[in-house]
Amino acid sequence: MNIQIFGKPKCFDTKKAERYFKERNIKYQLIDLAQKGMSKGEFNSVKQAVGGYENLIDPDCKDKQLLALIKYLRAEDKEEKILENPKLIKTPVVRNGHKATIGYEPDVWKSWE
C-alpha cells in the first residue's frame, strides 16, 4: 500500500485518519494541503476515483465568495480554480494508488488492507 493523506493541520478528520493508519502500523505520507497542494496528476487521479471535482469541494469552506465563484465558472476553469485554492477541498483526501476517499472513511480503508 502506498497511502497519501492530503489534509489541513487543524482538521480533526485528518488527525483521525492519521491515527487510523498509525494504529495499524501502515506507513503513510502526510501532505499539508494548505501549504503544498496537489499536483495536477494527483488531482486528476483523485477526481476520477471520487466521481468528479464536485465531490471534492467542501460546502462548509470558510471562503464563501470563492465557493460562490466556483459555481459560475466553466467546467475547465473550475478545476484550475480548485487547484489554485486547495482550501476549497474537503479533507482528508486519502489516496492509495488509483483509489481515493474524501473525509473519514475507515470502512473503505479497511478494504484496502
Phi and psi restraints in degrees (range 20) as a CNS / XPLOR table:
assign (resid 1 and name C) (resid 2 and name N)
       (resid 2 and name CA) (resid 2 and name C) 1.0 -125.3 20.0 2
assign (resid 2 and name N) (resid 2 and name CA)
       (resid 2 and name C) (resid 3 and name N) 1.0 85.8 20.0 2
assign (resid 2 and name C) (resid 3 and name N)
       (resid 3 and name CA) (resid 3 and name C) 1.0 -89.7 20.0 2
assign (resid 3 and name N) (resid 3 and name CA)
       (resid 3 and name C) (resid 4 and name N) 1.0 131.4 20.0 2
assign (resid 3 and name C) (resid 4 and name N)
       (resid 4 and name CA) (resid 4 and name C) 1.0 -122.4 20.0 2
assign (resid 4 and name N) (resid 4 and name CA)
       (resid 4 and name C) (resid 5 and name N) 1.0 132.4 20.0 2
assign (resid 4 and name C) (resid 5 and name N)
       (resid 5 and name CA) (resid 5 and name C) 1.0 -114.4 20.0 2
assign (resid 5 and name N) (resid 5 and name CA)
       (resid 5 and name C) (resid 6 and name N) 1.0 114.6 20.0 2
assign (resid 5 and name C) (resid 6 and name N)
       (resid 6 and name CA) (resid 6 and name C) 1.0 -96.2 20.0 2
assign (resid 6 and name N) (resid 6 and name CA)
       (resid 6 and name C) (resid 7 and name N) 1.0 118.8 20.0 2
assign (resid 6 and name C) (resid 7 and name N)
       (resid 7 and name CA) (resid 7 and name C) 1.0 -152.7 20.0 2
assign (resid 7 and name N) (resid 7 and name CA)
       (resid 7 and name C) (resid 8 and name N) 1.0 179.0 20.0 2
assign (resid 7 and name C) (resid 8 and name N)
       (resid 8 and name CA) (resid 8 and name C) 1.0 -111.8 20.0 2
assign (resid 8 and name N) (resid 8 and name CA)
       (resid 8 and name C) (resid 9 and name N) 1.0 144.6 20.0 2
assign (resid 8 and name C) (resid 9 and name N)
       (resid 9 and name CA) (resid 9 and name C) 1.0 -58.7 20.0 2
assign (resid 9 and name N) (resid 9 and name CA)
       (resid 9 and name C) (resid 10 and name N) 1.0 -31.5 20.0 2
assign (resid 9 and name C) (resid 10 and name N)
       (resid 10 and name CA) (resid 10 and name C) 1.0 -99.2 20.0 2
assign (resid 10 and name N) (resid 10 and name CA)
       (resid 10 and name C) (resid 11 and name N) 1.0 8.6 20.0 2
assign (resid 10 and name C) (resid 11 and name N)
       (resid 11 and name CA) (resid 11 and name C) 1.0 -85.2 20.0 2
assign (resid 11 and name N) (resid 11 and name CA)
       (resid 11 and name C) (resid 12 and name N) 1.0 122.0 20.0 2
assign (resid 11 and name C) (resid 12 and name N)
       (resid 12 and name CA) (resid 12 and name C) 1.0 -67.6 20.0 2
assign (resid 12 and name N) (resid 12 and name CA)
       (resid 12 and name C) (resid 13 and name N) 1.0 -35.9 20.0 2
assign (resid 12 and name C) (resid 13 and name N)
       (resid 13 and name CA) (resid 13 and name C) 1.0 -66.5 20.0 2
assign (resid 13 and name N) (resid 13 and name CA)
       (resid 13 and name C) (resid 14 and name N) 1.0 -33.8 20.0 2
assign (resid 13 and name C) (resid 14 and name N)
       (resid 14 and name CA) (resid 14 and name C) 1.0 -63.9 20.0 2
assign (resid 14 and name N) (resid 14 and name CA)
       (resid 14 and name C) (resid 15 and name N) 1.0 -43.1 20.0 2
assign (resid 14 and name C) (resid 15 and name N)
       (resid 15 and name CA) (resid 15 and name C) 1.0 -64.3 20.0 2
assign (resid 15 and name N) (resid 15 and name CA)
       (resid 15 and name C) (resid 16 and name N) 1.0 -37.8 20.0 2
assign (resid 15 and name C) (resid 16 and name N)
       (resid 16 and name CA) (resid 16 and name C) 1.0 -66.6 20.0 2
assign (resid 16 and name N) (resid 16 and name CA)
       (resid 16 and name C) (resid 17 and name N) 1.0 -38.1 20.0 2
assign (resid 16 and name C) (resid 17 and name N)
       (resid 17 and name CA) (resid 17 and name C) 1.0 -64.4 20.0 2
assign (resid 17 and name N) (resid 17 and name CA)
       (resid 17 and name C) (resid 18 and name N) 1.0 -43.5 20.0 2
assign (resid 17 and name C) (resid 18 and name N)
       (resid 18 and name CA) (resid 18 and name C) 1.0 -58.4 20.0 2
assign (resid 18 and name N) (resid 18 and name CA)
       (resid 18 and name C) (resid 19 and name N) 1.0 -46.3 20.0 2
assign (resid 18 and name C) (resid 19 and name N)
       (resid 19 and name CA) (resid 19 and name C) 1.0 -61.9 20.0 2
assign (resid 19 and name N) (resid 19 and name CA)
       (resid 19 and name C) (resid 20 and name N) 1.0 -40.7 20.0 2
assign (resid 19 and name C) (resid 20 and name N)
       (resid 20 and name CA) (resid 20 and name C) 1.0 -55.6 20.0 2
assign (resid 20 and name N) (resid 20 and name CA)
       (resid 20 and name C) (resid 21 and name N) 1.0 -48.9 20.0 2
assign (resid 20 and name C) (resid 21 and name N)
       (resid 21 and name CA) (resid 21 and name C) 1.0 -74.3 20.0 2
assign (resid 21 and name N) (resid 21 and name CA)
       (resid 21 and name C) (resid 22 and name N) 1.0 -33.7 20.0 2
assign (resid 21 and name C) (resid 22 and name N)
       (resid 22 and name CA) (resid 22 and name C) 1.0 -63.5 20.0 2
assign (resid 22 and name N) (resid 22 and name CA)
       (resid 22 and name C) (resid 23 and name N) 1.0 -44.4 20.0 2
assign (resid 22 and name C) (resid 23 and name N)
       (resid 23 and name CA) (resid 23 and name C) 1.0 -63.1 20.0 2
assign (resid 23 and name N) (resid 23 and name CA)
       (resid 23 and name C) (resid 24 and name N) 1.0 -26.1 20.0 2
assign (resid 23 and name C) (resid 24 and name N)
       (resid 24 and name CA) (resid 24 and name C) 1.0 -100.6 20.0 2
assign (resid 24 and name N) (resid 24 and name CA)
       (resid 24 and name C) (resid 25 and name N) 1.0 9.7 20.0 2
assign (resid 24 and name C) (resid 25 and name N)
       (resid 25 and name CA) (resid 25 and name C) 1.0 52.7 20.0 2
assign (resid 25 and name N) (resid 25 and name CA)
       (resid 25 and name C) (resid 26 and name N) 1.0 41.2 20.0 2
assign (resid 25 and name C) (resid 26 and name N)
       (resid 26 and name CA) (resid 26 and name C) 1.0 -102.5 20.0 2
assign (resid 26 and name N) (resid 26 and name CA)
       (resid 26 and name C) (resid 27 and name N) 1.0 124.1 20.0 2
assign (resid 26 and name C) (resid 27 and name N)
       (resid 27 and name CA) (resid 27 and name C) 1.0 -71.3 20.0 2
assign (resid 27 and name N) (resid 27 and name CA)
       (resid 27 and name C) (resid 28 and name N) 1.0 142.1 20.0 2
assign (resid 27 and name C) (resid 28 and name N)
       (resid 28 and name CA) (resid 28 and name C) 1.0 -145.5 20.0 2
assign (resid 28 and name N) (resid 28 and name CA)
       (resid 28 and name C) (resid 29 and name N) 1.0 162.8 20.0 2
assign (resid 28 and name C) (resid 29 and name N)
       (resid 29 and name CA) (resid 29 and name C) 1.0 -116.8 20.0 2
assign (resid 29 and name N) (resid 29 and name CA)
       (resid 29 and name C) (resid 30 and name N) 1.0 123.8 20.0 2
assign (resid 29 and name C) (resid 30 and name N)
       (resid 30 and name CA) (resid 30 and name C) 1.0 -96.8 20.0 2
assign (resid 30 and name N) (resid 30 and name CA)
       (resid 30 and name C) (resid 31 and name N) 1.0 126.6 20.0 2
assign (resid 30 and name C) (resid 31 and name N)
       (resid 31 and name CA) (resid 31 and name C) 1.0 -119.9 20.0 2
assign (resid 31 and name N) (resid 31 and name CA)
       (resid 31 and name C) (resid 32 and name N) 1.0 123.6 20.0 2
assign (resid 31 and name C) (resid 32 and name N)
       (resid 32 and name CA) (resid 32 and name C) 1.0 -73.7 20.0 2
assign (resid 32 and name N) (resid 32 and name CA)
       (resid 32 and name C) (resid 33 and name N) 1.0 107.8 20.0 2
assign (resid 32 and name C) (resid 33 and name N)
       (resid 33 and name CA) (resid 33 and name C) 1.0 -64.5 20.0 2
assign (resid 33 and name N) (resid 33 and name CA)
       (resid 33 and name C) (resid 34 and name N) 1.0 -35.7 20.0 2
assign (resid 33 and name C) (resid 34 and name N)
       (resid 34 and name CA) (resid 34 and name C) 1.0 -69.3 20.0 2
assign (resid 34 and name N) (resid 34 and name CA)
       (resid 34 and name C) (resid 35 and name N) 1.0 -32.8 20.0 2
assign (resid 34 and name C) (resid 35 and name N)
       (resid 35 and name CA) (resid 35 and name C) 1.0 -90.8 20.0 2
assign (resid 35 and name N) (resid 35 and name CA)
       (resid 35 and name C) (resid 36 and name N) 1.0 -46.4 20.0 2
assign (resid 35 and name C) (resid 36 and name N)
       (resid 36 and name CA) (resid 36 and name C) 1.0 -104.0 20.0 2
assign (resid 36 and name N) (resid 36 and name CA)
       (resid 36 and name C) (resid 37 and name N) 1.0 -30.3 20.0 2
assign (resid 36 and name C) (resid 37 and name N)
       (resid 37 and name CA) (resid 37 and name C) 1.0 71.5 20.0 2
assign (resid 37 and name N) (resid 37 and name CA)
       (resid 37 and name C) (resid 38 and name N) 1.0 -167.4 20.0 2
assign (resid 37 and name C) (resid 38 and name N)
       (resid 38 and name CA) (resid 38 and name C) 1.0 -113.9 20.0 2
assign (resid 38 and name N) (resid 38 and name CA)
       (resid 38 and name C) (resid 39 and name N) 1.0 149.2 20.0 2
assign (resid 38 and name C) (resid 39 and name N)
       (resid 39 and name CA) (resid 39 and name C) 1.0 -76.2 20.0 2
assign (resid 39 and name N) (resid 39 and name CA)
       (resid 39 and name C) (resid 40 and name N) 1.0 165.2 20.0 2
assign (resid 39 and name C) (resid 40 and name N)
       (resid 40 and name CA) (resid 40 and name C) 1.0 -61.9 20.0 2
assign (resid 40 and name N) (resid 40 and name CA)
       (resid 40 and name C) (resid 41 and name N) 1.0 -39.1 20.0 2
assign (resid 40 and name C) (resid 41 and name N)
       (resid 41 and name CA) (resid 41 and name C) 1.0 -64.8 20.0 2
assign (resid 41 and name N) (resid 41 and name CA)
       (resid 41 and name C) (resid 42 and name N) 1.0 -44.3 20.0 2
assign (resid 41 and name C) (resid 42 and name N)
       (resid 42 and name CA) (resid 42 and name C) 1.0 -62.9 20.0 2
assign (resid 42 and name N) (resid 42 and name CA)
       (resid 42 and name C) (resid 43 and name N) 1.0 -43.5 20.0 2
assign (resid 42 and name C) (resid 43 and name N)
       (resid 43 and name CA) (resid 43 and name C) 1.0 -60.0 20.0 2
assign (resid 43 and name N) (resid 43 and name CA)
       (resid 43 and name C) (resid 44 and name N) 1.0 -46.2 20.0 2
assign (resid 43 and name C) (resid 44 and name N)
       (resid 44 and name CA) (resid 44 and name C) 1.0 -65.1 20.0 2
assign (resid 44 and name N) (resid 44 and name CA)
       (resid 44 and name C) (resid 45 and name N) 1.0 -39.0 20.0 2
assign (resid 44 and name C) (resid 45 and name N)
       (resid 45 and name CA) (resid 45 and name C) 1.0 -64.0 20.0 2
assign (resid 45 and name N) (resid 45 and name CA)
       (resid 45 and name C) (resid 46 and name N) 1.0 -46.1 20.0 2
assign (resid 45 and name C) (resid 46 and name N)
       (resid 46 and name CA) (resid 46 and name C) 1.0 -65.8 20.0 2
assign (resid 46 and name N) (resid 46 and name CA)
       (resid 46 and name C) (resid 47 and name N) 1.0 -42.6 20.0 2
assign (resid 46 and name C) (resid 47 and name N)
       (resid 47 and name CA) (resid 47 and name C) 1.0 -57.9 20.0 2
assign (resid 47 and name N) (resid 47 and name CA)
       (resid 47 and name C) (resid 48 and name N) 1.0 -43.8 20.0 2
assign (resid 47 and name C) (resid 48 and name N)
       (resid 48 and name CA) (resid 48 and name C) 1.0 -65.4 20.0 2
assign (resid 48 and name N) (resid 48 and name CA)
       (resid 48 and name C) (resid 49 and name N) 1.0 -41.6 20.0 2
assign (resid 48 and name C) (resid 49 and name N)
       (resid 49 and name CA) (resid 49 and name C) 1.0 -67.9 20.0 2
assign (resid 49 and name N) (resid 49 and name CA)
       (resid 49 and name C) (resid 50 and name N) 1.0 -31.5 20.0 2
assign (resid 49 and name C) (resid 50 and name N)
       (resid 50 and name CA) (resid 50 and name C) 1.0 -100.8 20.0 2
assign (resid 50 and name N) (resid 50 and name CA)
       (resid 50 and name C) (resid 51 and name N) 1.0 -0.8 20.0 2
assign (resid 50 and name C) (resid 51 and name N)
       (resid 51 and name CA) (resid 51 and name C) 1.0 91.7 20.0 2
assign (resid 51 and name N) (resid 51 and name CA)
       (resid 51 and name C) (resid 52 and name N) 1.0 31.2 20.0 2
assign (resid 51 and name C) (resid 52 and name N)
       (resid 52 and name CA) (resid 52 and name C) 1.0 114.0 20.0 2
assign (resid 52 and name N) (resid 52 and name CA)
       (resid 52 and name C) (resid 53 and name N) 1.0 159.7 20.0 2
assign (resid 52 and name C) (resid 53 and name N)
       (resid 53 and name CA) (resid 53 and name C) 1.0 -68.9 20.0 2
assign (resid 53 and name N) (resid 53 and name CA)
       (resid 53 and name C) (resid 54 and name N) 1.0 -21.1 20.0 2
assign (resid 53 and name C) (resid 54 and name N)
       (resid 54 and name CA) (resid 54 and name C) 1.0 -59.8 20.0 2
assign (resid 54 and name N) (resid 54 and name CA)
       (resid 54 and name C) (resid 55 and name N) 1.0 -34.3 20.0 2
assign (resid 54 and name C) (resid 55 and name N)
       (resid 55 and name CA) (resid 55 and name C) 1.0 -75.7 20.0 2
assign (resid 55 and name N) (resid 55 and name CA)
       (resid 55 and name C) (resid 56 and name N) 1.0 -17.5 20.0 2
assign (resid 55 and name C) (resid 56 and name N)
       (resid 56 and name CA) (resid 56 and name C) 1.0 -80.4 20.0 2
assign (resid 56 and name N) (resid 56 and name CA)
       (resid 56 and name C) (resid 57 and name N) 1.0 -24.3 20.0 2
assign (resid 56 and name C) (resid 57 and name N)
       (resid 57 and name CA) (resid 57 and name C) 1.0 -75.6 20.0 2
assign (resid 57 and name N) (resid 57 and name CA)
       (resid 57 and name C) (resid 58 and name N) 1.0 132.8 20.0 2
assign (resid 57 and name C) (resid 58 and name N)
       (resid 58 and name CA) (resid 58 and name C) 1.0 -88.1 20.0 2
assign (resid 58 and name N) (resid 58 and name CA)
       (resid 58 and name C) (resid 59 and name N) 1.0 110.8 20.0 2
assign (resid 58 and name C) (resid 59 and name N)
       (resid 59 and name CA) (resid 59 and name C) 1.0 -67.1 20.0 2
assign (resid 59 and name N) (resid 59 and name CA)
       (resid 59 and name C) (resid 60 and name N) 1.0 -16.5 20.0 2
assign (resid 59 and name C) (resid 60 and name N)
       (resid 60 and name CA) (resid 60 and name C) 1.0 -97.7 20.0 2
assign (resid 60 and name N) (resid 60 and name CA)
       (resid 60 and name C) (resid 61 and name N) 1.0 17.6 20.0 2
assign (resid 60 and name C) (resid 61 and name N)
       (resid 61 and name CA) (resid 61 and name C) 1.0 -59.3 20.0 2
assign (resid 61 and name N) (resid 61 and name CA)
       (resid 61 and name C) (resid 62 and name N) 1.0 142.7 20.0 2
assign (resid 61 and name C) (resid 62 and name N)
       (resid 62 and name CA) (resid 62 and name C) 1.0 -70.9 20.0 2
assign (resid 62 and name N) (resid 62 and name CA)
       (resid 62 and name C) (resid 63 and name N) 1.0 -27.5 20.0 2
assign (resid 62 and name C) (resid 63 and name N)
       (resid 63 and name CA) (resid 63 and name C) 1.0 -86.6 20.0 2
assign (resid 63 and name N) (resid 63 and name CA)
       (resid 63 and name C) (resid 64 and name N) 1.0 83.3 20.0 2
assign (resid 63 and name C) (resid 64 and name N)
       (resid 64 and name CA) (resid 64 and name C) 1.0 -66.7 20.0 2
assign (resid 64 and name N) (resid 64 and name CA)
       (resid 64 and name C) (resid 65 and name N) 1.0 -32.4 20.0 2
assign (resid 64 and name C) (resid 65 and name N)
       (resid 65 and name CA) (resid 65 and name C) 1.0 -65.6 20.0 2
assign (resid 65 and name N) (resid 65 and name CA)
       (resid 65 and name C) (resid 66 and name N) 1.0 -43.8 20.0 2
assign (resid 65 and name C) (resid 66 and name N)
       (resid 66 and name CA) (resid 66 and name C) 1.0 -66.0 20.0 2
assign (resid 66 and name N) (resid 66 and name CA)
       (resid 66 and name C) (resid 67 and name N) 1.0 -37.8 20.0 2
assign (resid 66 and name C) (resid 67 and name N)
       (resid 67 and name CA) (resid 67 and name C) 1.0 -62.3 20.0 2
assign (resid 67 and name N) (resid 67 and name CA)
       (resid 67 and name C) (resid 68 and name N) 1.0 -41.8 20.0 2
assign (resid 67 and name C) (resid 68 and name N)
       (resid 68 and name CA) (resid 68 and name C) 1.0 -67.6 20.0 2
assign (resid 68 and name N) (resid 68 and name CA)
       (resid 68 and name C) (resid 69 and name N) 1.0 -39.1 20.0 2
assign (resid 68 and name C) (resid 69 and name N)
       (resid 69 and name CA) (resid 69 and name C) 1.0 -62.1 20.0 2
assign (resid 69 and name N) (resid 69 and name CA)
       (resid 69 and name C) (resid 70 and name N) 1.0 -40.6 20.0 2
assign (resid 69 and name C) (resid 70 and name N)
       (resid 70 and name CA) (resid 70 and name C) 1.0 -57.3 20.0 2
assign (resid 70 and name N) (resid 70 and name CA)
       (resid 70 and name C) (resid 71 and name N) 1.0 -37.7 20.0 2
assign (resid 70 and name C) (resid 71 and name N)
       (resid 71 and name CA) (resid 71 and name C) 1.0 -61.5 20.0 2
assign (resid 71 and name N) (resid 71 and name CA)
       (resid 71 and name C) (resid 72 and name N) 1.0 -30.4 20.0 2
assign (resid 71 and name C) (resid 72 and name N)
       (resid 72 and name CA) (resid 72 and name C) 1.0 -102.4 20.0 2
assign (resid 72 and name N) (resid 72 and name CA)
       (resid 72 and name C) (resid 73 and name N) 1.0 1.0 20.0 2
assign (resid 72 and name C) (resid 73 and name N)
       (resid 73 and name CA) (resid 73 and name C) 1.0 -83.9 20.0 2
assign (resid 73 and name N) (resid 73 and name CA)
       (resid 73 and name C) (resid 74 and name N) 1.0 159.7 20.0 2
assign (resid 73 and name C) (resid 74 and name N)
       (resid 74 and name CA) (resid 74 and name C) 1.0 -69.1 20.0 2
assign (resid 74 and name N) (resid 74 and name CA)
       (resid 74 and name C) (resid 75 and name N) 1.0 157.4 20.0 2
assign (resid 74 and name C) (resid 75 and name N)
       (resid 75 and name CA) (resid 75 and name C) 1.0 -55.5 20.0 2
assign (resid 75 and name N) (resid 75 and name CA)
       (resid 75 and name C) (resid 76 and name N) 1.0 -45.8 20.0 2
assign (resid 75 and name C) (resid 76 and name N)
       (resid 76 and name CA) (resid 76 and name C) 1.0 -68.0 20.0 2
assign (resid 76 and name N) (resid 76 and name CA)
       (resid 76 and name C) (resid 77 and name N) 1.0 -30.2 20.0 2
assign (resid 76 and name C) (resid 77 and name N)
       (resid 77 and name CA) (resid 77 and name C) 1.0 -76.0 20.0 2
assign (resid 77 and name N) (resid 77 and name CA)
       (resid 77 and name C) (resid 78 and name N) 1.0 -29.7 20.0 2
assign (resid 77 and name C) (resid 78 and name N)
       (resid 78 and name CA) (resid 78 and name C) 1.0 -61.4 20.0 2
assign (resid 78 and name N) (resid 78 and name CA)
       (resid 78 and name C) (resid 79 and name N) 1.0 -45.4 20.0 2
assign (resid 78 and name C) (resid 79 and name N)
       (resid 79 and name CA) (resid 79 and name C) 1.0 -62.6 20.0 2
assign (resid 79 and name N) (resid 79 and name CA)
       (resid 79 and name C) (resid 80 and name N) 1.0 -42.1 20.0 2
assign (resid 79 and name C) (resid 80 and name N)
       (resid 80 and name CA) (resid 80 and name C) 1.0 -61.7 20.0 2
assign (resid 80 and name N) (resid 80 and name CA)
       (resid 80 and name C) (resid 81 and name N) 1.0 -42.8 20.0 2
assign (resid 80 and name C) (resid 81 and name N)
       (resid 81 and name CA) (resid 81 and name C) 1.0 -65.9 20.0 2
assign (resid 81 and name N) (resid 81 and name CA)
       (resid 81 and name C) (resid 82 and name N) 1.0 -37.8 20.0 2
assign (resid 81 and name C) (resid 82 and name N)
       (resid 82 and name CA) (resid 82 and name C) 1.0 -67.1 20.0 2
assign (resid 82 and name N) (resid 82 and name CA)
       (resid 82 and name C) (resid 83 and name N) 1.0 -41.2 20.0 2
assign (resid 82 and name C) (resid 83 and name N)
       (resid 83 and name CA) (resid 83 and name C) 1.0 -64.0 20.0 2
assign (resid 83 and name N) (resid 83 and name CA)
       (resid 83 and name C) (resid 84 and name N) 1.0 -37.5 20.0 2
assign (resid 83 and name C) (resid 84 and name N)
       (resid 84 and name CA) (resid 84 and name C) 1.0 -70.2 20.0 2
assign (resid 84 and name N) (resid 84 and name CA)
       (resid 84 and name C) (resid 85 and name N) 1.0 -28.3 20.0 2
assign (resid 84 and name C) (resid 85 and name N)
       (resid 85 and name CA) (resid 85 and name C) 1.0 -124.3 20.0 2
assign (resid 85 and name N) (resid 85 and name CA)
       (resid 85 and name C) (resid 86 and name N) 1.0 78.7 20.0 2
assign (resid 85 and name C) (resid 86 and name N)
       (resid 86 and name CA) (resid 86 and name C) 1.0 -64.2 20.0 2
assign (resid 86 and name N) (resid 86 and name CA)
       (resid 86 and name C) (resid 87 and name N) 1.0 -12.5 20.0 2
assign (resid 86 and name C) (resid 87 and name N)
       (resid 87 and name CA) (resid 87 and name C) 1.0 -66.8 20.0 2
assign (resid 87 and name N) (resid 87 and name CA)
       (resid 87 and name C) (resid 88 and name N) 1.0 -13.2 20.0 2
assign (resid 87 and name C) (resid 88 and name N)
       (resid 88 and name CA) (resid 88 and name C) 1.0 -78.6 20.0 2
assign (resid 88 and name N) (resid 88 and name CA)
       (resid 88 and name C) (resid 89 and name N) 1.0 -17.1 20.0 2
assign (resid 88 and name C) (resid 89 and name N)
       (resid 89 and name CA) (resid 89 and name C) 1.0 -83.5 20.0 2
assign (resid 89 and name N) (resid 89 and name CA)
       (resid 89 and name C) (resid 90 and name N) 1.0 131.9 20.0 2
assign (resid 89 and name C) (resid 90 and name N)
       (resid 90 and name CA) (resid 90 and name C) 1.0 -69.1 20.0 2
assign (resid 90 and name N) (resid 90 and name CA)
       (resid 90 and name C) (resid 91 and name N) 1.0 136.7 20.0 2
assign (resid 90 and name C) (resid 91 and name N)
       (resid 91 and name CA) (resid 91 and name C) 1.0 -117.5 20.0 2
assign (resid 91 and name N) (resid 91 and name CA)
       (resid 91 and name C) (resid 92 and name N) 1.0 158.9 20.0 2
assign (resid 91 and name C) (resid 92 and name N)
       (resid 92 and name CA) (resid 92 and name C) 1.0 -81.3 20.0 2
assign (resid 92 and name N) (resid 92 and name CA)
       (resid 92 and name C) (resid 93 and name N) 1.0 150.6 20.0 2
assign (resid 92 and name C) (resid 93 and name N)
       (resid 93 and name CA) (resid 93 and name C) 1.0 -101.7 20.0 2
assign (resid 93 and name N) (resid 93 and name CA)
       (resid 93 and name C) (resid 94 and name N) 1.0 114.1 20.0 2
assign (resid 93 and name C) (resid 94 and name N)
       (resid 94 and name CA) (resid 94 and name C) 1.0 -108.0 20.0 2
assign (resid 94 and name N) (resid 94 and name CA)
       (resid 94 and name C) (resid 95 and name N) 1.0 125.5 20.0 2
assign (resid 94 and name C) (resid 95 and name N)
       (resid 95 and name CA) (resid 95 and name C) 1.0 -122.6 20.0 2
assign (resid 95 and name N) (resid 95 and name CA)
       (resid 95 and name C) (resid 96 and name N) 1.0 135.6 20.0 2
assign (resid 95 and name C) (resid 96 and name N)
       (resid 96 and name CA) (resid 96 and name C) 1.0 -134.3 20.0 2
assign (resid 96 and name N) (resid 96 and name CA)
       (resid 96 and name C) (resid 97 and name N) 1.0 90.7 20.0 2
assign (resid 96 and name C) (resid 97 and name N)
       (resid 97 and name CA) (resid 97 and name C) 1.0 66.7 20.0 2
assign (resid 97 and name N) (resid 97 and name CA)
       (resid 97 and name C) (resid 98 and name N) 1.0 -120.4 20.0 2
assign (resid 97 and name C) (resid 98 and name N)
       (resid 98 and name CA) (resid 98 and name C) 1.0 -92.6 20.0 2
assign (resid 98 and name N) (resid 98 and name CA)
       (resid 98 and name C) (resid 99 and name N) 1.0 0.3 20.0 2
assign (resid 98 and name C) (resid 99 and name N)
       (resid 99 and name CA) (resid 99 and name C) 1.0 -97.2 20.0 2
assign (resid 99 and name N) (resid 99 and name CA)
       (resid 99 and name C) (resid 100 and name N) 1.0 148.6 20.0 2
assign (resid 99 and name C) (resid 100 and name N)
       (resid 100 and name CA) (resid 100 and name C) 1.0 -156.3 20.0 2
assign (resid 100 and name N) (resid 100 and name CA)
       (resid 100 and name C) (resid 101 and name N) 1.0 153.9 20.0 2
assign (resid 100 and name C) (resid 101 and name N)
       (resid 101 and name CA) (resid 101 and name C) 1.0 -133.3 20.0 2
assign (resid 101 and name N) (resid 101 and name CA)
       (resid 101 and name C) (resid 102 and name N) 1.0 158.3 20.0 2
assign (resid 101 and name C) (resid 102 and name N)
       (resid 102 and name CA) (resid 102 and name C) 1.0 -121.8 20.0 2
assign (resid 102 and name N) (resid 102 and name CA)
       (resid 102 and name C) (resid 103 and name N) 1.0 131.1 20.0 2
assign (resid 102 and name C) (resid 103 and name N)
       (resid 103 and name CA) (resid 103 and name C) 1.0 88.1 20.0 2
assign (resid 103 and name N) (resid 103 and name CA)
       (resid 103 and name C) (resid 104 and name N) 1.0 -174.8 20.0 2
assign (resid 103 and name C) (resid 104 and name N)
       (resid 104 and name CA) (resid 104 and name C) 1.0 -84.9 20.0 2
assign (resid 104 and name N) (resid 104 and name CA)
       (resid 104 and name C) (resid 105 and name N) 1.0 108.2 20.0 2
assign (resid 104 and name C) (resid 105 and name N)
       (resid 105 and name CA) (resid 105 and name C) 1.0 -130.5 20.0 2
assign (resid 105 and name N) (resid 105 and name CA)
       (resid 105 and name C) (resid 106 and name N) 1.0 66.7 20.0 2
assign (resid 105 and name C) (resid 106 and name N)
       (resid 106 and name CA) (resid 106 and name C) 1.0 -63.1 20.0 2
assign (resid 106 and name N) (resid 106 and name CA)
       (resid 106 and name C) (resid 107 and name N) 1.0 -28.5 20.0 2
assign (resid 106 and name C) (resid 107 and name N)
       (resid 107 and name CA) (resid 107 and name C) 1.0 -65.7 20.0 2
assign (resid 107 and name N) (resid 107 and name CA)
       (resid 107 and name C) (resid 108 and name N) 1.0 -39.5 20.0 2
assign (resid 107 and name C) (resid 108 and name N)
       (resid 108 and name CA) (resid 108 and name C) 1.0 -70.6 20.0 2
assign (resid 108 and name N) (resid 108 and name CA)
       (resid 108 and name C) (resid 109 and name N) 1.0 -42.0 20.0 2
assign (resid 108 and name C) (resid 109 and name N)
       (resid 109 and name CA) (resid 109 and name C) 1.0 -62.4 20.0 2
assign (resid 109 and name N) (resid 109 and name CA)
       (resid 109 and name C) (resid 110 and name N) 1.0 -34.7 20.0 2
assign (resid 109 and name C) (resid 110 and name N)
       (resid 110 and name CA) (resid 110 and name C) 1.0 -62.6 20.0 2
assign (resid 110 and name N) (resid 110 and name CA)
       (resid 110 and name C) (resid 111 and name N) 1.0 -35.7 20.0 2
assign (resid 110 and name C) (resid 111 and name N)
       (resid 111 and name CA) (resid 111 and name C) 1.0 -70.5 20.0 2
assign (resid 111 and name N) (resid 111 and name CA)
       (resid 111 and name C) (resid 112 and name N) 1.0 -19.1 20.0 2
assign (resid 111 and name C) (resid 112 and name N)
       (resid 112 and name CA) (resid 112 and name C) 1.0 -76.9 20.0 2
assign (resid 112 and name N) (resid 112 and name CA)
       (resid 112 and name C) (resid 113 and name N) 1.0 -22.5 20.0 2
